[in-house]
């Protein structure tokens, strides 16, 4: 089995993708809120949740979080597999 398929079928891989992606989205938006909007909640919501902007915001967060979570989780599991092979 290729290492790619092995990683995708690893226990807890997809859970790791979900949690890392969610943490990325929350952290990214917290930083954007703090530095981009000077902690003004009304300005942040107004900029992110108006009309078609809210759908772009939601889709960008979902795709960004999923991609980031997948890459980080994949690299972590790949490193673990390579270390296990090296120990044998």
Buried (B, 14 or more C-beta within 10 A) or exposed (E): EEEEEEBBEBEEBBEBBBEBBBBBBEEBBEEEBEEEBEEEEEEBEEBBEEEEEEEEBEEEBEEBBBEBBBEBBBEEBBEEEEEEEEEE
